[in-house]
Amino acid sequence: MPGVAILAADGFETIECLTVVDVLRRGGVHAALVSVMDTRDVVTSQQIPVTCDVTLDEVDFSNYDYLVLPGGMPGATNLRADERVCDLVREFAATKHVAAICAAPFILAELGVLEGHRATCFPGFEASFPEGCHAGERTVVVDGNIITASGMGQALPFALAILEDIAGEVAVEKVKDGIQL
């Protein structure tokens, strides 16, 4: 089964990040929380300290088929400022899968990987989207190998969409039953 690398930079949105990790692991998917900081320790935008599984420099990304970018500020801008992250986004968008939520889809737009795709983001972050790309608010959009969601309120549907793309509807139903959804 494909592995998923969820990238975390200081200032990420807690629920958008950890919901993905939780849902994927419940669904039997190898999901690694990857710090892009100098240590495994990151701090969310709500000032919650989190210890990641590994740092970016410790990961062999050939073992992963999905890259997830949580939103939150300044987490999303911290991800965008890291050239290693930008290179990974370009590579995964070209050959694998990328998912981004809330503010983070602006990274995909600025790196040119949303061209020819429909996507969503938190209101106000669509300025760099290609013409006709923005699919609206309060939603999750699956378009080929790109999955985007508009914000924290969509964190659970976003995580379930990633799980369905990887493991199918049976895994999604198992997780839904387990969490009483």
PEJO-V770217 format. One record per pair of residues at least 4 apart in sequence whose ideal C-beta (glycine too) atoms are under 8 Angstrom apart, sorted by sequence separation. I is the first residue (numbers start at 1). GAP is how many residues later the second one is. D is the distance in Angstrom with one decimal. If there is no record, write none. Layout:
BEGIN
I/GAP/D
I/GAP/D
END
This chain:
BEGIN
8/4/5.2
12/4/7.2
13/4/6.4
14/4/5.9
15/4/5.4
16/4/7.2
17/4/6.8
18/4/6.0
19/4/6.1
20/4/6.1
21/4/6.2
22/4/6.3
23/4/6.2
25/4/6.8
35/4/6.7
37/4/7.1
43/4/6.1
44/4/4.4
54/4/4.2
55/4/7.6
59/4/7.9
71/4/6.8
72/4/6.3
73/4/6.5
74/4/5.5
75/4/6.5
76/4/6.4
77/4/6.2
78/4/6.9
82/4/7.0
83/4/6.2
84/4/6.5
85/4/6.3
86/4/6.5
87/4/6.3
88/4/6.0
89/4/6.0
90/4/6.3
91/4/6.2
92/4/4.4
100/4/3.9
101/4/7.4
104/4/7.6
105/4/6.4
106/4/6.1
107/4/6.2
109/4/7.9
113/4/7.7
121/4/4.3
129/4/4.3
135/4/6.7
142/4/7.9
143/4/7.8
150/4/5.4
154/4/5.2
155/4/6.3
156/4/6.3
157/4/6.2
158/4/6.7
159/4/6.4
160/4/6.2
161/4/6.4
162/4/6.4
163/4/5.7
164/4/6.4
167/4/3.6
168/4/7.3
169/4/6.1
170/4/6.5
171/4/6.5
172/4/6.2
173/4/6.2
174/4/6.4
175/4/6.3
177/4/7.9
12/5/5.0
24/5/4.1
35/5/5.0
37/5/5.5
43/5/6.9
44/5/7.9
54/5/5.5
59/5/7.5
70/5/6.4
71/5/5.2
80/5/7.3
91/5/7.4
92/5/6.4
93/5/4.9
100/5/4.5
108/5/4.8
109/5/4.8
114/5/5.2
121/5/5.4
129/5/5.0
142/5/5.1
143/5/7.9
149/5/4.1
164/5/6.1
166/5/7.7
167/5/7.5
176/5/4.2
25/6/5.4
35/6/7.1
43/6/5.5
44/6/6.3
61/6/8.0
70/6/7.8
79/6/5.0
80/6/7.1
92/6/4.9
108/6/5.0
120/6/7.9
135/6/4.7
141/6/7.1
149/6/7.2
175/6/7.8
24/7/3.8
35/7/5.2
42/7/7.6
43/7/7.3
69/7/7.2
100/7/6.5
126/7/7.9
140/7/7.0
141/7/5.1
164/7/7.4
41/8/6.3
42/8/5.4
100/8/5.6
121/8/7.5
126/8/4.6
135/8/8.0
140/8/7.3
141/8/7.5
149/8/7.0
163/8/5.7
164/8/4.8
8/9/5.8
41/9/7.4
89/9/6.0
105/9/7.3
140/9/4.5
149/9/3.7
163/9/5.5
21/10/5.2
41/10/5.5
42/10/6.2
69/10/5.8
98/10/6.5
109/10/7.5
119/10/6.6
139/10/7.2
140/10/7.6
6/11/6.1
20/11/7.1
40/11/5.3
41/11/7.5
108/11/6.9
139/11/5.6
147/11/7.1
21/12/5.5
40/12/4.6
138/12/5.5
149/12/7.7
160/12/5.5
163/12/6.5
40/13/7.4
121/13/7.6
137/13/5.2
138/13/7.5
6/14/5.5
40/14/6.8
105/14/5.4
116/14/7.9
119/14/5.6
120/14/6.7
123/14/5.8
136/14/7.9
140/14/5.4
147/14/5.5
6/15/5.7
40/15/5.7
93/15/7.0
98/15/6.9
105/15/6.9
106/15/6.2
114/15/6.1
115/15/5.2
118/15/6.2
119/15/6.9
120/15/5.0
138/15/6.9
139/15/6.8
147/15/6.0
160/15/7.0
4/16/7.7
17/16/7.4
39/16/6.8
69/16/7.9
105/16/3.9
114/16/5.8
117/16/6.4
118/16/7.9
119/16/6.2
120/16/6.2
138/16/7.0
160/16/7.4
33/17/7.5
35/17/3.9
38/17/7.4
104/17/7.6
109/17/7.6
118/17/4.3
120/17/6.7
140/17/4.8
34/18/6.0
37/18/7.3
89/18/6.3
93/18/7.6
103/18/6.7
110/18/5.0
115/18/7.8
140/18/5.1
147/18/6.7
33/19/4.4
34/19/6.9
35/19/7.2
36/19/7.6
89/19/6.6
94/19/7.7
102/19/6.8
103/19/5.2
106/19/4.4
109/19/4.1
114/19/5.3
120/19/5.4
142/19/5.5
4/20/5.6
33/20/4.9
34/20/5.6
35/20/4.9
36/20/4.9
69/20/7.3
93/20/3.7
102/20/4.6
105/20/6.6
106/20/7.6
109/20/4.7
120/20/7.4
32/21/4.8
33/21/7.9
34/21/7.0
35/21/6.8
67/21/5.9
86/21/7.6
90/21/5.8
100/21/7.8
105/21/7.9
106/21/7.7
109/21/7.0
120/21/4.9
140/21/5.1
32/22/6.1
34/22/5.7
67/22/6.6
85/22/7.8
89/22/5.5
90/22/8.0
103/22/5.0
106/22/5.5
119/22/5.5
90/23/6.5
102/23/7.8
106/23/7.9
118/23/5.5
142/23/6.7
89/24/6.5
105/24/7.7
109/24/7.4
119/24/6.7
4/25/6.0
6/25/6.2
8/25/5.9
34/25/5.7
67/25/4.2
79/25/6.7
86/25/5.9
118/25/4.7
156/25/7.4
3/26/7.5
4/26/7.0
6/26/6.9
8/26/6.6
9/26/7.8
56/26/7.9
66/26/7.4
76/26/7.2
77/26/7.9
80/26/7.5
117/26/4.5
1/27/7.0
2/27/7.4
3/27/4.3
4/27/4.6
5/27/5.4
6/27/5.3
7/27/5.3
8/27/5.5
9/27/4.8
10/27/6.0
17/27/7.5
32/27/7.0
45/27/4.3
61/27/6.4
76/27/3.9
80/27/4.8
117/27/6.5
119/27/6.4
121/27/6.4
123/27/7.7
1/28/6.0
2/28/8.0
3/28/7.4
4/28/7.2
6/28/6.5
8/28/6.8
9/28/6.5
44/28/6.9
45/28/6.3
56/28/5.9
75/28/7.8
76/28/4.6
79/28/6.1
120/28/5.0
122/28/6.0
1/29/6.8
3/29/6.7
5/29/5.0
7/29/5.6
8/29/7.9
45/29/7.5
56/29/7.6
67/29/7.1
69/29/7.3
71/29/7.4
75/29/7.9
117/29/5.0
119/29/4.2
120/29/6.5
121/29/6.2
122/29/4.8
12/30/6.9
14/30/4.2
45/30/6.1
61/30/7.8
66/30/6.7
67/30/7.2
68/30/7.8
69/30/7.1
71/30/5.1
72/30/6.5
73/30/6.0
76/30/6.9
80/30/6.8
120/30/4.6
13/31/7.0
14/31/7.2
44/31/7.7
65/31/4.9
66/31/4.5
67/31/5.1
68/31/4.7
69/31/4.1
70/31/6.0
71/31/2.4
72/31/6.8
76/31/6.5
10/32/5.4
11/32/7.4
12/32/5.7
13/32/5.7
14/32/5.4
18/32/7.5
32/32/7.5
64/32/7.6
65/32/6.0
66/32/7.5
67/32/7.3
68/32/7.3
69/32/7.3
70/32/7.2
71/32/4.1
114/32/7.0
9/33/6.7
10/33/5.2
11/33/7.2
12/33/6.5
17/33/8.0
66/33/6.5
68/33/8.0
71/33/4.5
113/33/7.1
8/34/4.8
11/34/4.9
14/34/5.6
70/34/6.3
69/35/3.9
14/36/7.8
69/36/8.0
69/38/6.1
108/38/6.9
69/39/7.8
108/40/7.4
8/42/6.8
36/42/7.2
36/43/6.5
105/43/4.6
8/44/5.6
36/46/5.3
98/47/6.9
99/47/7.5
100/47/7.7
101/47/6.9
102/47/7.1
20/48/5.5
36/48/7.2
97/48/4.6
98/48/5.7
99/48/4.0
100/48/5.4
101/48/4.2
102/48/7.0
7/49/7.4
36/49/5.9
96/49/6.8
97/49/7.6
98/49/7.6
99/49/7.1
100/49/7.8
101/49/7.7
102/49/4.8
20/50/7.2
71/50/8.0
97/50/7.4
99/50/7.9
101/50/7.1
102/50/6.4
71/51/6.3
93/52/7.0
17/53/3.7
93/53/6.8
101/53/6.9
5/54/6.4
16/54/4.3
101/54/6.8
16/55/5.3
17/55/7.6
5/56/6.7
16/56/6.4
13/57/5.6
101/57/5.2
12/58/4.7
13/58/5.0
14/58/7.6
5/59/4.6
12/59/7.4
13/59/3.0
99/59/7.1
3/60/5.3
4/60/6.5
7/60/6.9
12/60/4.5
3/61/4.3
4/61/7.5
5/61/7.1
7/61/6.8
11/61/5.7
2/62/7.2
3/62/6.4
4/62/4.1
5/62/5.5
6/62/4.3
7/62/5.8
8/62/6.8
11/62/6.1
13/62/6.5
99/62/7.9
2/63/3.4
3/63/7.3
4/63/7.8
5/63/7.0
7/63/7.5
11/63/4.0
12/63/3.4
99/63/5.3
2/64/6.0
4/64/6.1
6/64/6.8
10/64/7.3
11/64/3.8
12/64/7.8
10/65/6.7
11/65/7.9
9/66/5.0
11/66/7.7
8/67/7.5
9/67/8.0
11/67/5.8
10/68/5.8
97/68/7.0
9/69/3.6
9/70/4.9
7/72/6.1
9/73/7.1
9/76/7.9
7/78/6.2
20/79/7.8
71/80/7.1
7/81/7.8
71/81/7.7
16/85/4.8
16/86/5.7
13/88/7.8
13/89/5.9
68/94/6.9
2/95/7.9
66/96/6.7
66/100/6.8
65/101/7.8
16/133/8.0
23/133/7.1
29/134/6.6
16/135/7.9
20/135/7.4
24/135/6.8
16/136/5.6
19/136/4.2
23/136/3.7
27/136/4.5
15/137/5.1
19/137/5.9
22/137/7.4
23/137/6.2
29/137/5.6
20/138/7.0
24/138/6.7
29/138/6.1
13/139/5.8
16/139/4.9
19/139/7.6
20/139/4.5
23/139/7.7
24/139/5.9
27/139/7.7
28/139/6.6
15/140/4.9
19/140/5.0
23/140/5.7
27/140/5.4
16/142/7.5
20/142/6.5
24/142/7.6
29/142/7.8
28/143/6.5
27/144/4.4
27/145/7.2
27/147/6.9
26/148/7.9
27/148/5.0
26/149/4.8
23/152/5.9
26/152/6.1
26/153/7.4
4/158/7.0
4/162/7.2
2/164/5.5
1/165/6.8
1/166/6.6
END
